[in-house]
Amino acid sequence: MWYAAYGSNTEAARFDCYLRGGCPAGGARTHPGCRDTSAPVDTKALWLPGSVYFAGSSTVWGGGMAFYDPAGSGPVAARGWLITVQQLADLITQEMHGEPGSRPDLERRVLAIVRRSGEGVHRLGTGRYETLVTTRSLDGTPVVTFTADRAHPHRERTRPSPGYLTTIAAGLAQVGHGRAFTPSIL
């Protein structure tokens, strides 16, 4: 499936820390990595309907974290990573500070959602990145991302750190979203 990254996971070296383990440059937390450390099969520039906002406080970057609002106005520049369902479940678990594989139900639930066709919002839990959003398909393969539930306390806006914005902009540039996406306007 296509995982649509809209935050720091747009940047290849940073995303690799989630896949294979490690601490991103400028980050403050080491990630254990996915059980399946295979590289993504493909990557593409994507546009998602909705908007991105920054809220809460990141333990990796400091400052606000990026969240996707599928009901927001305007398109969102994103990066698609063609990964497995298991890798996405492990990624969500790491975002929630868990150990990959510690939630076998999560992988089954993600698979069931991805197999259903159509767009939708699916609450997997109460955490800040435990709402799965299916947006469309690309070449017949589902496109999914994750965010906070609309009722989650991380709705109050906070300013993101410069390092976080720089990482997002670098990742978007890597897939050709261009110079229009600079840290000053993200």
SVG drawing of the C-alpha trace seen along z (x, -y; Angstrom):
<svg xmlns="http://www.w3.org/2000/svg" viewBox="-16 -32 38 42">
<polyline fill="none" stroke="black" stroke-width="0.4" points="0.0,0.0 1.0,-3.6 1.7,-5.4 1.2,-9.1 3.8,-11.0 3.1,-14.7 5.5,-15.4 9.1,-14.6 8.6,-11.1 8.7,-12.8 12.5,-12.9 14.2,-9.7 16.9,-9.4 14.4,-10.3 11.9,-7.7 14.7,-5.1 15.1,-5.6 11.6,-4.2 12.2,-1.4 15.7,-0.2 16.0,-1.9 18.1,-5.0 17.9,-8.6 17.2,-11.2 19.7,-14.0 18.6,-16.8 16.3,-14.5 16.3,-13.6 14.8,-10.0 16.1,-6.7 13.5,-4.5 13.8,-0.7 12.8,-0.1 10.3,2.1 10.3,5.9 10.6,5.9 13.4,3.5 13.0,3.7 13.2,0.5 10.0,-0.9 9.3,0.6 8.7,-2.9 8.2,-6.6 6.2,-9.3 5.0,-12.9 1.4,-12.9 -1.3,-15.5 -3.9,-14.8 -7.2,-16.6 -7.3,-18.5 -4.7,-20.5 -1.9,-20.1 -1.7,-21.8 1.0,-21.7 0.0,-21.0 1.3,-19.4 5.0,-19.0 7.3,-16.6 9.7,-14.5 11.9,-14.1 12.1,-17.7 10.6,-20.0 7.8,-22.3 4.5,-21.3 3.9,-18.0 2.3,-17.8 -1.2,-16.4 -3.4,-15.9 -7.0,-17.1 -8.8,-15.4 -11.6,-17.9 -9.3,-21.0 -9.2,-23.3 -6.6,-23.1 -4.3,-20.3 -1.5,-18.9 1.9,-18.1 2.9,-14.6 5.3,-11.8 4.0,-8.3 6.1,-5.3 5.0,-1.9 5.4,0.3 3.7,3.3 0.8,3.3 3.2,4.7 5.6,1.8 2.7,-0.7 1.5,1.0 5.0,0.9 5.4,-2.8 2.2,-3.7 3.3,-1.8 6.7,-3.6 4.9,-7.0 3.0,-6.0 6.4,-5.1 5.7,-1.4 7.7,1.6 7.0,2.9 5.1,6.2 3.7,5.5 0.2,4.9 -0.7,7.8 -4.3,6.6 -3.1,3.4 -1.7,5.1 -5.0,7.1 -7.1,4.0 -5.0,1.9 -5.2,4.8 -9.0,5.0 -9.3,1.2 -6.9,1.2 -8.8,4.1 -12.0,2.1 -12.3,-0.2 -13.1,-3.8 -12.1,-6.9 -12.7,-7.2 -11.4,-7.9 -10.9,-5.0 -10.1,-5.3 -7.6,-2.7 -7.1,-4.1 -7.0,-7.2 -3.4,-8.3 -2.2,-11.2 -1.4,-9.2 -4.0,-6.4 -6.5,-7.5 -6.0,-5.9 -7.2,-7.9 -7.7,-6.1 -7.7,-8.8 -7.8,-7.1 -5.9,-4.6 -2.9,-5.0 -2.5,-2.6 -5.0,-0.3 -3.1,-0.4 -4.7,-2.1 -3.2,-5.3 -3.3,-5.7 -2.0,-8.0 -2.5,-8.5 -3.2,-11.4 -5.0,-12.4 -8.7,-12.0 -10.6,-15.3 -11.5,-15.1 -7.9,-14.5 -6.4,-17.0 -3.6,-17.8 -5.9,-20.2 -4.4,-23.3 -1.9,-24.8 1.8,-25.1 4.7,-26.3 6.9,-23.6 10.7,-23.7 12.9,-25.0 14.6,-21.6 11.3,-19.9 10.2,-22.2 13.5,-21.9 13.2,-18.1 9.7,-18.3 10.8,-20.7 13.8,-18.5 11.6,-15.4 9.1,-17.2 11.9,-18.5 13.3,-15.0 10.2,-13.9 9.9,-17.0 7.4,-19.1 9.9,-21.9 11.1,-25.1 7.6,-26.4 7.7,-24.4 10.2,-26.2 10.2,-26.1 8.9,-29.7 5.6,-28.8 5.0,-25.2"/>
</svg>
